[in-house]
Amino acid sequence: MGDDEESAPVSLNCYDISGGWAARLSDSIVGKHIEGIWHTGLVVHGYEYFWGGEIGVMRPGRTPFGAPTKSYKLGSTFVPKELVDDYVNGLRPQYTPQTYSLLSNNCNNFTNELNLFLTGNSNPPEIMTQADEIMNTDAGRAFKPFILKMEADMKKQLAASNTGFMPPSPLFVPPAPAAAASMSTASAQQHSDKNPLLSVKGAVEPATIMIKALKNSQLSAEDKDAFVHLNNFFPPTSSPIRMTQPPHQSVYALFDKMISWPAEDLFYVLFIFRMLIVVPPVAHYYTSHEGDPLKALIEKTVSHMDRKIKIMGLELTSNIFATREGEFYMLVPERLDRVLNLILPLLGSTDTGVKQAASSLVYNYSISLDGKDAKATAAARRCATAVAESLATAALDASSERLVMSLCQITKSHPPIAGSLAENAELQAHLFDCPPDSPVQSQVTQLLTTLNAS
């Protein structure tokens, strides 16, 4: 190459295909911090080269993976684009859907080989050693059968599609809290006149594997048999809110044991239990249980400092409203006061996930505190005051939807409370300033109409 020939910069775009999950939960799951689960694409001459079934060449930012999470400067190359394309085309027989492996031959191996050709350097070690580091943990080894199944499923999806690329998938997909995304309304079969917000999405079997991997020494042979019954209880295509038959008796014994564990050990237990509690026979068992284990479980998880435990505790508590017996359980005056003491301060949390989960629970209370007795009215007033305080300073966007919903419900059911809120000038001014294109604009209008009519 001549000295006057210009070099081209080479960089590595990295995409966290865990969606931020790895950084939040890796410490508790795999015992070490993982910044992200990385897919990579190599950028040179204004194009990004990547492998995800077929080798792809696209403008940076236009790949199926969206915007990169971070980027590394790898160096520079004097190899012109025409030779880069010739080299990549020569790699195509080596990098095919059939040779793709999530664990041993993936996108990072492809970009590493291309990087070596262009700059003489390897990809950063944290990119290239990540799969081995994860698989050398107990959790990684426990998940290996699911990783291999995921890989087979990805190849099937590729064969059935016309894109030529694997769907973006992380090395492993454990359940994660998603307070905002996973809420749904209850089945009409269970709560015909109410529609509480419930969190009932997620795969049960990976969560059971994690429990067994993390707590193996504390589980008996009977416990492990109960996990088999538990996995069989949840059909993959049916929502728990449509289930009416009880699980195997051993499942009750298993959860009686597990929910007594320390709160920091309960993430995966809560993940499953929040779906079990919406099933009427399970709700009956736990809401009428002589020892009231739900009370201790709610208090130790909702008050926990770890956000993922707190969110799961809030989602579990919301899901208790799925059945009539659960609703009655949550409205017992002493229990009602204790739970409100825990959740109302969380409406002012700066953590969006915590605030959303607490808002959903307050909404479930708002649709249940419609009685005329003094205790229900007092509790509704407490909720309304806390919601109004939070709403007066919150952005009127999708994140505040459940707060507005709660206040609409309370003011409709309790006109005296609406009258009190109508005198809250700060709240009124904030509501009047709601942007016309806000996703909560119609609900804000409904709330203002109720307040002005009081």
C-alpha positions as CSV (number, residue, x, y, z in Angstrom):
1,M,0.0,0.0,0.0
2,G,1.3,3.5,-0.8
3,D,2.0,5.9,2.0
4,D,-0.4,8.4,0.5
5,E,-3.4,6.0,0.8
6,E,-5.8,6.9,3.5
7,S,-6.8,4.5,6.2
8,A,-10.4,3.8,7.3
9,P,-11.4,3.7,10.9
10,V,-12.7,0.3,12.2
11,S,-15.2,0.1,15.1
12,L,-17.3,-2.5,16.9
13,N,-20.9,-1.8,17.6
14,C,-22.2,-3.6,20.7
15,Y,-25.9,-4.3,21.4
16,D,-27.2,-5.4,24.7
17,I,-29.8,-7.9,23.7
18,S,-30.8,-8.5,27.3
19,G,-32.5,-5.2,27.2
20,G,-30.7,-4.0,30.3
21,W,-31.6,-7.2,32.2
22,A,-28.0,-8.4,32.5
23,A,-26.7,-5.3,34.4
24,R,-29.7,-5.3,36.7
25,L,-29.9,-9.0,37.7
26,S,-26.6,-10.7,36.8
27,D,-25.1,-10.4,40.3
28,S,-27.9,-12.3,42.0
29,I,-28.3,-14.9,39.2
30,V,-24.8,-15.8,38.0
31,G,-22.8,-14.4,41.0
32,K,-20.9,-11.7,39.0
33,H,-21.7,-8.4,37.3
34,I,-22.4,-8.6,33.6
35,E,-22.8,-5.3,31.8
36,G,-24.7,-6.7,28.9
37,I,-25.3,-9.7,26.6
38,W,-23.5,-8.6,23.5
39,H,-24.3,-8.9,19.9
40,T,-21.7,-7.2,17.8
41,G,-21.4,-5.7,14.3
42,L,-18.1,-4.4,12.8
43,V,-18.2,-1.0,11.1
44,V,-15.9,0.0,8.3
45,H,-16.2,2.2,5.2
46,G,-19.6,3.4,6.4
47,Y,-21.2,-0.1,6.6
48,E,-21.8,-2.5,9.4
49,Y,-21.0,-6.2,8.9
50,F,-22.7,-8.7,11.2
51,W,-23.8,-12.3,11.3
52,G,-27.1,-13.6,12.6
53,G,-28.0,-16.6,10.4
54,E,-26.8,-15.0,7.2
55,I,-24.0,-12.5,7.0
56,G,-25.5,-9.0,6.8
57,V,-24.2,-5.7,5.4
58,M,-26.2,-2.6,6.3
59,R,-25.7,1.0,7.1
60,P,-24.9,1.5,10.9
61,G,-28.1,2.1,12.9
62,R,-30.3,0.3,10.3
63,T,-29.6,-3.3,11.4
64,P,-32.3,-5.4,13.1
65,F,-30.6,-4.6,16.4
66,G,-31.4,-0.9,16.5
67,A,-29.1,1.6,18.1
68,P,-25.9,0.2,19.7
69,T,-25.4,0.3,23.5
70,K,-21.8,1.1,23.1
71,S,-19.0,1.1,20.5
72,Y,-15.3,0.3,20.6
73,K,-12.7,1.9,18.4
74,L,-10.7,-1.1,17.0
75,G,-8.1,0.7,15.0
76,S,-7.9,1.5,11.3
77,T,-7.3,-0.4,8.0
78,F,-5.9,0.2,4.6
79,V,-8.1,-2.5,3.1
80,P,-10.5,-0.9,0.6
81,K,-14.2,-1.7,0.7
82,E,-14.0,-3.8,-2.4
83,L,-11.5,-6.2,-0.8
84,V,-13.5,-6.1,2.5
85,D,-16.6,-7.3,0.6
86,D,-14.6,-10.0,-1.3
87,Y,-13.2,-11.2,2.0
88,V,-16.6,-11.3,3.7
89,N,-18.1,-13.1,0.7
90,G,-15.4,-15.7,1.1
91,L,-16.5,-16.2,4.7
92,R,-20.2,-16.9,3.8
93,P,-19.8,-20.7,3.4
94,Q,-18.3,-20.7,6.9
95,Y,-21.0,-18.6,8.6
96,T,-24.4,-20.0,7.8
97,P,-27.6,-20.8,9.7
98,Q,-26.4,-24.3,10.1
99,T,-23.1,-23.4,11.6
100,Y,-24.5,-20.8,14.0
101,S,-24.2,-21.6,17.7
102,L,-25.2,-19.3,20.5
103,L,-22.4,-20.7,22.7
104,S,-19.4,-21.4,20.4
105,N,-19.9,-19.8,17.0
106,N,-21.9,-16.6,17.0
107,C,-21.9,-13.0,15.8
108,N,-18.9,-12.2,18.0
109,N,-16.8,-14.9,16.4
110,F,-17.6,-13.5,13.0
111,T,-16.7,-9.9,13.8
112,N,-13.5,-11.1,15.6
113,E,-12.4,-12.9,12.4
114,L,-13.1,-9.8,10.3
115,N,-11.3,-7.6,12.9
116,L,-8.2,-9.8,12.7
117,F,-8.2,-9.4,8.9
118,L,-8.6,-5.7,8.9
119,T,-6.5,-4.5,11.9
120,G,-4.6,-7.5,13.1
121,N,-6.4,-7.2,16.5
122,S,-8.9,-9.3,18.3
123,N,-12.2,-8.1,19.7
124,P,-12.1,-6.9,23.3
125,P,-11.8,-9.9,25.8
126,E,-15.0,-9.0,27.6
127,I,-16.9,-9.6,24.3
128,M,-15.1,-12.8,23.4
129,T,-15.0,-14.6,26.8
130,Q,-18.5,-13.7,27.9
131,A,-20.2,-17.0,26.9
132,D,-17.5,-19.1,28.6
133,E,-17.7,-17.0,31.8
134,I,-21.5,-17.4,32.0
135,M,-21.4,-21.1,31.2
136,N,-18.8,-21.7,33.9
137,T,-21.3,-20.6,36.6
138,D,-23.9,-22.9,38.2
139,A,-26.7,-20.9,36.7
140,G,-25.2,-21.1,33.2
141,R,-24.8,-24.8,33.4
142,A,-28.3,-25.2,34.6
143,F,-29.6,-23.1,31.7
144,K,-27.6,-24.9,29.0
145,P,-30.5,-27.2,27.9
146,F,-32.6,-24.1,27.4
147,I,-29.9,-22.3,25.5
148,L,-29.6,-25.2,23.1
149,K,-33.4,-25.3,22.8
150,M,-33.5,-21.6,22.1
151,E,-30.9,-22.0,19.4
152,A,-32.9,-24.7,17.8
153,D,-36.1,-22.5,17.9
154,M,-34.2,-19.6,16.5
155,K,-33.1,-21.7,13.5
156,K,-36.7,-22.8,13.0
157,Q,-37.8,-19.2,13.0
158,L,-35.1,-18.3,10.5
159,A,-36.2,-21.2,8.2
160,A,-39.8,-19.9,8.3
161,S,-38.9,-16.3,7.7
162,N,-37.7,-14.3,4.7
163,T,-35.3,-12.0,6.5
164,G,-32.2,-14.2,6.4
165,F,-31.4,-13.2,10.0
166,M,-31.9,-14.8,13.4
167,P,-34.2,-13.0,15.7
168,P,-32.2,-11.0,18.3
169,S,-31.9,-13.3,21.3
170,P,-29.7,-13.2,24.4
171,L,-27.6,-16.1,25.5
172,F,-30.2,-16.9,28.1
173,V,-33.5,-15.3,29.0
174,P,-34.4,-15.6,32.7
175,P,-37.6,-14.1,33.9
176,A,-37.3,-10.5,34.8
177,P,-39.7,-8.0,36.5
178,A,-41.6,-5.9,34.1
179,A,-44.0,-3.9,36.1
180,A,-45.1,-1.7,33.3
181,A,-45.1,-4.1,30.4
182,S,-46.7,-7.2,32.0
183,M,-49.8,-5.8,33.5
184,S,-53.2,-7.1,32.2
185,T,-56.7,-7.1,33.3
186,A,-58.3,-10.0,35.1
187,S,-60.5,-12.6,33.4
188,A,-64.2,-11.9,33.5
189,Q,-64.6,-15.4,34.8
190,Q,-62.9,-14.5,38.1
191,H,-63.8,-10.9,38.6
192,S,-66.9,-10.1,36.6
193,D,-67.5,-6.6,37.9
194,K,-63.9,-5.5,38.5
195,N,-60.8,-5.3,36.3
196,P,-57.7,-5.3,38.6
197,L,-54.3,-4.8,37.0
198,L,-52.4,-8.1,37.1
199,S,-48.9,-9.3,36.3
200,V,-49.1,-12.8,34.9
201,K,-46.6,-13.1,32.1
202,G,-43.4,-15.1,32.1
203,A,-42.0,-18.6,31.6
204,V,-42.2,-20.8,34.8
205,E,-39.8,-23.6,33.9
206,P,-36.7,-21.4,33.6
207,A,-37.5,-19.9,37.0
208,T,-37.8,-23.3,38.6
209,I,-34.4,-24.2,37.2
210,M,-32.9,-21.1,38.7
211,I,-34.5,-21.9,42.1
212,K,-33.0,-25.5,42.0
213,A,-29.6,-24.2,40.9
214,L,-29.4,-21.5,43.6
215,K,-31.0,-23.4,46.5
216,N,-30.2,-27.0,45.7
217,S,-28.9,-27.9,49.1
218,Q,-32.2,-26.8,50.8
219,L,-34.5,-28.8,48.5
220,S,-35.5,-32.3,49.3
221,A,-36.4,-35.1,46.8
222,E,-40.0,-34.3,47.4
223,D,-39.5,-30.7,46.6
224,K,-37.8,-31.5,43.3
225,D,-40.8,-33.8,42.4
226,A,-43.1,-30.9,43.2
227,F,-41.3,-28.8,40.7
228,V,-42.2,-31.3,38.0
229,H,-45.9,-31.0,39.0
230,L,-45.5,-27.2,39.0
231,N,-44.1,-27.1,35.5
232,N,-46.8,-29.3,34.3
233,F,-49.5,-27.2,35.9
234,F,-48.8,-24.1,33.8
235,P,-49.7,-24.9,30.1
236,P,-47.4,-22.8,27.8
237,T,-50.3,-21.3,25.8
238,S,-52.8,-20.5,28.6
239,S,-52.9,-17.6,31.0
240,P,-53.1,-18.4,34.7
241,I,-56.1,-16.1,35.1
242,R,-58.1,-18.7,33.1
243,M,-57.2,-21.6,35.2
244,T,-59.6,-23.0,37.8
245,Q,-58.2,-26.4,38.8
246,P,-55.8,-26.7,41.8
247,P,-52.2,-27.7,41.4
248,H,-50.9,-31.0,42.8
249,Q,-50.9,-31.0,46.7
250,S,-47.1,-31.1,46.7
251,V,-46.9,-27.7,45.1
252,Y,-48.6,-26.1,48.2
253,A,-46.1,-27.8,50.5
254,L,-43.2,-26.6,48.3
255,F,-44.4,-23.0,48.4
256,D,-45.2,-23.1,52.1
257,K,-41.5,-23.9,52.5
258,M,-40.1,-21.5,49.9
259,I,-42.0,-18.3,50.9
260,S,-40.5,-18.6,54.4
261,W,-37.0,-18.1,53.0
262,P,-35.2,-14.7,53.5
263,A,-36.5,-12.0,51.1
264,E,-33.2,-11.8,49.2
265,D,-33.7,-15.4,48.1
266,L,-37.2,-15.0,46.8
267,F,-37.0,-13.3,43.4
268,Y,-37.7,-16.5,41.4
269,V,-40.1,-17.8,44.0
270,L,-42.1,-14.6,43.8
271,F,-42.0,-14.7,40.0
272,I,-43.9,-18.0,40.0
273,F,-46.0,-17.4,43.1
274,R,-47.5,-14.2,41.7
275,M,-48.9,-16.3,38.9
276,L,-50.1,-19.1,41.1
277,I,-52.0,-16.7,43.4
278,V,-54.5,-15.7,40.7
279,V,-55.7,-19.3,40.4
280,P,-58.9,-19.5,42.7
281,P,-58.0,-22.7,44.6
282,V,-54.5,-21.3,45.4
283,A,-55.9,-18.0,46.4
284,H,-58.4,-19.8,48.7
285,Y,-55.6,-21.8,50.3
286,Y,-53.4,-18.9,51.1
287,T,-56.0,-16.3,52.0
288,S,-57.6,-18.7,54.5
289,H,-54.3,-20.2,55.7
290,E,-54.3,-20.3,59.5
291,G,-50.7,-18.9,59.8
292,D,-51.4,-16.1,57.2
293,P,-48.0,-16.5,55.4
294,L,-49.1,-13.9,52.8
295,K,-48.9,-11.2,55.5
296,A,-45.2,-11.8,56.3
297,L,-44.4,-12.4,52.6
298,I,-45.9,-9.0,51.5
299,E,-44.2,-7.1,54.3
300,K,-40.7,-8.5,53.9
301,T,-40.7,-8.2,50.1
302,V,-42.4,-4.8,49.5
303,S,-40.2,-3.2,52.2
304,H,-37.0,-4.8,50.8
305,M,-34.2,-2.5,49.6
306,D,-33.5,-4.7,46.5
307,R,-35.7,-3.2,43.7
308,K,-36.3,-6.4,41.9
309,I,-37.6,-8.1,45.1
310,K,-39.7,-5.0,45.9
311,I,-41.3,-5.0,42.4
312,M,-42.0,-8.7,42.5
313,G,-43.6,-8.2,46.0
314,L,-45.7,-5.4,44.7
315,E,-46.8,-7.5,41.6
316,L,-47.7,-10.4,43.9
317,T,-49.8,-8.2,46.2
318,S,-51.6,-6.7,43.1
319,N,-52.4,-10.2,41.9
320,I,-54.1,-11.1,45.1
321,F,-57.0,-8.9,43.8
322,A,-57.6,-11.3,41.0
323,T,-60.1,-13.4,42.9
324,R,-63.0,-12.4,45.2
325,E,-61.5,-14.1,48.2
326,G,-58.2,-12.3,47.5
327,E,-60.0,-9.0,47.4
328,F,-61.7,-9.6,50.7
329,Y,-58.4,-10.6,52.2
330,M,-56.7,-7.4,51.1
331,L,-59.6,-5.3,52.5
332,V,-59.4,-6.5,56.1
333,P,-59.0,-3.2,57.9
334,E,-55.8,-4.0,59.8
335,R,-54.2,-5.6,56.8
336,L,-55.4,-2.7,54.6
337,D,-53.7,-0.1,56.8
338,R,-50.4,-2.0,56.9
339,V,-50.2,-2.4,53.2
340,L,-51.1,1.2,52.5
341,N,-48.3,2.2,54.9
342,L,-45.9,0.3,52.8
343,I,-47.0,1.3,49.3
344,L,-48.2,4.9,49.4
345,P,-44.7,6.3,50.0
346,L,-43.6,4.4,46.9
347,L,-45.8,6.6,44.7
348,G,-43.1,9.2,45.0
349,S,-40.2,6.8,44.1
350,T,-37.7,7.9,41.5
351,D,-37.5,4.3,40.3
352,T,-40.0,4.0,37.5
353,G,-40.4,0.3,37.9
354,V,-41.2,0.6,41.6
355,K,-43.5,3.5,41.1
356,Q,-45.4,1.7,38.3
357,A,-45.9,-1.4,40.4
358,A,-47.0,0.6,43.4
359,S,-49.4,2.6,41.2
360,S,-51.0,-0.6,39.9
361,L,-51.6,-1.8,43.4
362,V,-53.2,1.5,44.4
363,Y,-55.4,1.3,41.3
364,N,-56.6,-2.2,42.5
365,Y,-57.4,-0.7,45.8
366,S,-59.2,2.2,44.2
367,I,-61.7,-0.1,42.4
368,S,-62.3,-2.1,45.6
369,L,-62.7,0.8,48.1
370,D,-66.1,1.7,46.7
371,G,-68.1,0.8,49.9
372,K,-69.9,3.4,52.0
373,D,-68.5,2.4,55.3
374,A,-66.2,4.8,57.1
375,K,-63.1,2.5,57.0
376,A,-63.3,2.2,53.2
377,T,-63.8,5.9,52.8
378,A,-60.9,6.7,55.1
379,A,-58.6,4.3,53.1
380,A,-59.8,5.8,49.8
381,R,-59.0,9.3,51.1
382,R,-55.5,8.2,52.1
383,C,-55.0,6.8,48.6
384,A,-56.4,9.9,46.9
385,T,-54.2,12.2,48.9
386,A,-51.0,10.3,48.1
387,V,-51.9,9.9,44.5
388,A,-52.7,13.6,44.1
389,E,-49.4,14.6,45.8
390,S,-47.5,12.4,43.4
391,L,-49.5,13.4,40.3
392,A,-49.2,17.1,41.0
393,T,-45.5,16.9,40.1
394,A,-45.5,13.9,37.7
395,A,-45.2,14.2,34.0
396,L,-48.6,13.6,32.4
397,D,-47.5,10.8,30.2
398,A,-47.9,7.0,30.0
399,S,-45.9,6.6,33.3
400,S,-48.6,8.4,35.2
401,E,-51.6,6.6,33.6
402,R,-52.3,4.4,36.6
403,L,-52.2,7.4,39.0
404,V,-54.8,9.2,36.9
405,M,-56.9,6.0,36.6
406,S,-56.8,5.6,40.4
407,L,-57.9,9.1,41.1
408,C,-60.7,8.9,38.5
409,Q,-62.0,5.7,40.2
410,I,-61.8,7.1,43.7
411,T,-63.4,10.5,42.9
412,K,-66.2,8.8,41.1
413,S,-67.0,6.4,44.0
414,H,-66.5,9.0,46.8
415,P,-67.9,12.5,45.9
416,P,-66.7,14.1,49.2
417,I,-63.1,13.2,48.3
418,A,-63.6,14.7,44.8
419,G,-64.8,17.9,46.5
420,S,-61.7,18.0,48.6
421,L,-59.4,17.5,45.6
422,A,-61.3,20.2,43.7
423,E,-59.8,22.7,46.1
424,N,-56.3,21.5,45.4
425,A,-55.2,24.4,43.2
426,E,-51.7,22.9,42.4
427,L,-53.3,19.7,41.2
428,Q,-55.9,21.4,39.1
429,A,-53.4,23.7,37.4
430,H,-51.1,20.7,36.6
431,L,-54.0,18.8,35.1
432,F,-55.1,21.8,33.0
433,D,-51.6,21.9,31.5
434,C,-51.9,18.3,30.3
435,P,-50.6,18.3,26.6
436,P,-53.3,17.6,24.1
437,D,-51.3,14.7,22.6
438,S,-50.6,13.1,26.0
439,P,-51.7,9.4,26.2
440,V,-53.6,10.2,29.4
441,Q,-55.3,13.3,28.1
442,S,-58.8,11.7,27.9
443,Q,-58.5,10.4,31.4
444,V,-57.3,13.7,32.7
445,T,-60.3,15.4,31.1
446,Q,-62.6,12.8,32.8
447,L,-60.9,13.5,36.1
448,L,-61.2,17.3,35.7
449,T,-64.9,16.9,34.8
450,T,-65.5,14.9,38.0
451,L,-63.7,17.4,40.1
452,N,-65.4,20.4,38.7
453,A,-68.8,18.8,39.1
454,S,-68.2,18.1,42.8
